[in-house]
Each structure stands twice: as structure tokens, then as C-alpha cells.
Amino acid sequence: MEFSPDATVFAEVGGFALNATILWTWVVMAILVAISLVVRFQVREGFVPSRLQAFLEVVVEEIRRQIREVSESEPGRFTAFVGTLFLFIAVSNALTVLPGYIPPTASLSTTAGLAICVLVAVPLYGIAERGLTAYLRNYIQPTPFMLPFNVIGEASRTLALAIRLYGNMMSGTVIVGILISITPFLFPVVMQLLGLLTGMIQAYIFAILAMVYIASATRPRLGARKGATDAD
């Protein structure tokens, strides 16, 4: 029995295979874009907001609050990136209640892609906030001998992001599949609900860790702060 969406191929044209990972990723993106457009065209000043708009405002405000607590700064410049990560993973995992659906986050290619986005975003935010020289100086703190270890640490935490999300989503899919084959009634329902809760938690953890890494890149490390203080 195959549980990874990579294994399910719907069509193949010119060497390009349309598998379940790509299809469901497009579906999730389409849902997010459609909801955004619906809410965008419903926004009117002086009118009572719709339930959908009110719900999304609560979600966005909570995302901004979490970012503000982690970064200890205004969340505006981080909200779009971190919020998109959270919403994509959350919606991907929430759709597991649909029969025949396998979340794209159960594919290592998807989780690796999300982790690479974080890997790229961390130095971009760090350079934009502190400048190229100050950001690169982080890698030789507290001593230049730490350069290889800091580089390895940067890469390994990104790999850990991908493996953590993939492992949690894949294990949940496998367990549900096994229970469906053994007891096709009560237990799968309970496991689907548990999997839905786990999916939301994983979306939250992934977004929070991404924000932690970005925040660490936009703030000088202890060694750099101490050096600057001694220079003053």
C-alpha cells in the first residue's frame, strides 16, 4: 500500500508526471487564492464584515501577535511569508478529512521545498535588516573557528524542519491507512480527528520555528553585541 502522494501518478505528458503531490498542492493554492479574492472583493468600509472576513481577520491578527512575540518587533514585514507558510500547511493538513485526499505535506519533496524557502528567507531578512557585512559576521561569532559549525548548523536546522514535518504527516497517514484496513469504522474516525489536530499543531510549529530562525538572523548574536559594546 502506497501512502506517499508521489507514488500516485494521474497523467504523464512529455516526461512530466502529474502526481498527487503536484495536484493537491495546486488545489490547496487555488483554495487559498480563491478565499483571498472572495474576502478582498467583500471588504467595504462602513459595512459589517462577513463571517469569513471576520474569521480571517482573527487568524491574521493571531499570526501577527505570535510573530510580534517571537521577533520582539513589528510583524508587518514577516507576516506575508510566515503567514503563508502556516496557512498552506494548515489547509493542506485540514483537507485530510476528505476521502481519497493525501496531504502534499506527506511528501518529502513538499516539506523540503518549504524548508528551502525558510533557508533562503533567513539570510534575505537578515541582510535586509542588518546589512550584508553585519549578517555575515554572525557566522564567525564568537570566534572565526566557529565558521564551519555555524554553516552546518544553518543547514541542519533547515533539514530538520523538512524531516520533522514530513515524518509527522507521513506517520499519521500510515496509521490511518492501517486502521482502515483492520477496523473500518470507529478507529479511523478518531484517528482522522487526531490527525487533523496534529496537522494544525505541525503548521503552527513549522511557522513558529521559521520565525525563530528569521528573528535570530535579524538580531545580532551575543558575541557580536558584546564586541560592539566593548568598541563603544
C-alpha positions in Angstrom: 0.0 0.0 0.0 1.4 3.4 -1.0 0.8 6.3 1.3 3.1 9.0 -0.3 1.3 11.2 -2.8 4.4 11.0 -5.0 3.5 7.4 -5.9 0.1 8.3 -7.4 0.5 9.5 -11.0 -2.6 10.8 -12.7 -1.0 11.7 -16.1 2.3 11.9 -17.8 3.0 14.2 -20.7 6.4 14.7 -22.3 8.2 13.2 -19.4 6.3 15.4 -16.9 4.4 13.3 -14.4 1.4 14.9 -12.7 1.3 13.1 -9.4 -0.9 13.6 -6.4 1.6 15.8 -4.7 1.5 18.4 -7.5 -2.2 18.1 -8.0 -3.1 18.6 -4.3 -0.6 21.4 -4.0 -2.3 23.2 -6.8 -5.7 22.5 -5.2 -4.6 23.9 -1.9 -3.1 27.0 -3.6 -6.3 27.5 -5.6 -8.4 27.3 -2.4 -6.2 29.9 -0.6 -6.2 32.3 -3.6 -10.0 31.9 -4.1 -10.7 32.6 -0.4 -8.4 35.6 -0.5 -10.1 37.0 -3.6 -13.6 36.5 -2.2 -12.7 38.3 1.0 -10.8 41.0 -0.9 -13.9 41.9 -3.0 -16.2 41.8 0.0 -14.2 44.3 2.0 -16.1 47.5 2.3 -15.6 50.4 4.7 -18.7 51.1 6.9 -20.2 47.7 6.3 -20.5 44.8 8.8 -17.8 42.2 7.7 -18.9 38.8 6.7 -18.3 35.8 8.9 -15.5 34.6 6.6 -13.8 38.0 6.7 -14.2 38.2 10.5 -12.7 34.7 10.8 -9.7 35.5 8.6 -9.1 38.8 10.4 -8.9 36.8 13.7 -6.5 34.4 12.1 -4.3 37.1 10.6 -4.3 39.1 13.9 -3.3 36.0 15.8 -0.4 35.3 13.3 0.7 38.9 13.8 0.6 38.5 17.6 2.7 35.4 17.5 5.2 37.0 15.2 5.4 40.1 17.4 6.1 37.9 20.5 8.8 35.9 18.8 10.6 38.7 16.9 10.0 41.4 19.6 9.4 43.8 16.7 6.6 44.9 14.4 5.3 41.9 12.5 4.4 43.7 9.2 7.5 42.6 7.2 7.3 39.0 8.3 3.5 38.4 8.2 3.2 37.6 4.5 5.9 34.9 4.5 5.3 33.3 7.8 1.5 33.5 7.5 1.6 31.9 4.0 3.7 29.0 5.4 1.2 28.5 8.2 -1.9 28.7 6.1 -0.6 26.5 3.3 0.4 23.7 5.8 -2.8 24.1 7.9 -5.1 23.9 4.8 -3.1 21.0 3.4 -3.5 19.1 6.6 -7.1 20.1 7.2 -8.2 18.6 3.9 -7.3 15.2 5.2 -11.0 14.8 6.2 -11.8 14.4 2.5 -11.9 10.8 1.2 -9.0 9.9 -1.1 -7.0 13.0 -0.2 -3.4 12.7 0.8 -1.8 15.9 2.0 1.1 17.2 -0.1 3.0 17.7 3.2 3.2 13.9 3.4 5.7 14.1 0.5 9.3 14.9 1.4 9.6 17.0 -1.8 7.0 19.4 -0.5 8.4 19.6 3.0 11.9 20.1 1.6 10.6 22.8 -0.6 9.1 24.6 2.3 12.3 24.2 4.3 14.3 25.6 1.4 12.0 28.7 1.4 12.9 29.2 5.0 16.6 28.6 4.3 16.5 31.4 1.6 14.3 33.7 3.6 16.5 33.7 6.7 19.6 35.4 5.1 17.4 37.7 3.0 15.6 39.0 6.1 18.9 39.2 8.0 20.7 41.1 5.2 17.8 43.4 4.7 17.6 44.2 8.4 21.2 44.4 9.4 23.2 44.7 6.2 25.4 42.2 4.4 28.6 42.7 6.5 26.8 42.5 9.9 24.9 39.4 8.9 27.9 37.5 7.6 29.7 38.4 10.8 27.2 36.2 12.6 29.0 33.1 11.1 32.3 33.9 12.9 30.8 34.6 16.3 32.1 34.2 18.9 35.3 33.2 17.1 36.2 32.6 13.4 36.9 29.0 14.2 33.1 28.6 14.6 32.5 29.3 10.9 32.1 25.7 9.7 30.0 24.8 12.7 27.7 27.8 12.2 27.3 26.9 8.5 26.5 23.3 9.3 24.0 24.4 12.0 22.3 26.7 9.5 21.8 23.8 7.0 21.0 21.1 9.6 18.1 23.1 11.2 16.6 23.6 7.8 16.9 19.8 7.1 15.3 19.2 10.5 12.3 21.4 9.6 11.6 19.2 6.5 12.1 15.9 8.1 10.0 16.8 11.2 7.0 17.9 9.1 7.3 15.0 6.7 7.7 12.4 9.4 4.7 13.6 11.4 2.4 13.8 8.4 3.6 10.5 6.9 3.3 8.6 10.1 -0.3 9.8 10.6 -1.3 8.8 7.1 0.2 5.3 7.6 -1.5 4.8 10.9 -4.9 5.8 9.5 -4.4 3.5 6.5 -3.5 0.5 8.7 -6.5 1.1 11.0 -8.9 1.5 8.0 -7.8 -2.0 6.8 -8.3 -3.5 10.2 -11.3 -1.7 11.7 -13.0 0.4 9.0 -15.4 2.2 11.4 -14.7 3.8 14.7 -10.9 4.0 15.0 -10.3 5.6 11.6 -12.7 8.4 12.6 -10.9 9.0 15.8 -7.5 8.9 14.1 -8.7 11.4 11.4 -9.7 13.8 14.2 -6.4 13.3 15.9 -4.5 13.7 12.6 -6.4 16.9 12.0 -5.3 18.3 15.4 -1.7 17.1 14.8 -1.7 18.8 11.4 -2.7 22.1 12.9 0.0 21.8 15.5 2.6 20.9 12.9 1.6 24.0 10.9 2.0 26.1 14.0 5.3 24.6 14.9 6.7 25.0 11.4 5.7 28.7 11.2 7.0 29.4 14.7 10.4 27.8 14.0 10.7 29.7 10.7 10.0 32.9 12.6 12.5 32.0 15.3 15.2 31.4 12.7 14.4 34.7 10.9 14.4 36.6 14.2 17.8 35.1 15.1 19.1 36.3 11.7 17.7 39.9 12.1 19.2 40.3 15.6 23.0 40.3 16.4 24.3 37.3 18.4 25.6 37.7 21.9 29.2 37.8 20.7 28.5 40.5 18.2 26.6 42.6 20.7 29.4 42.2 23.2 32.0 43.2 20.7 30.0 46.3 19.7 29.6 47.3 23.3 33.3 46.9 24.0 34.1 49.0 21.0 31.8 51.8 22.3 
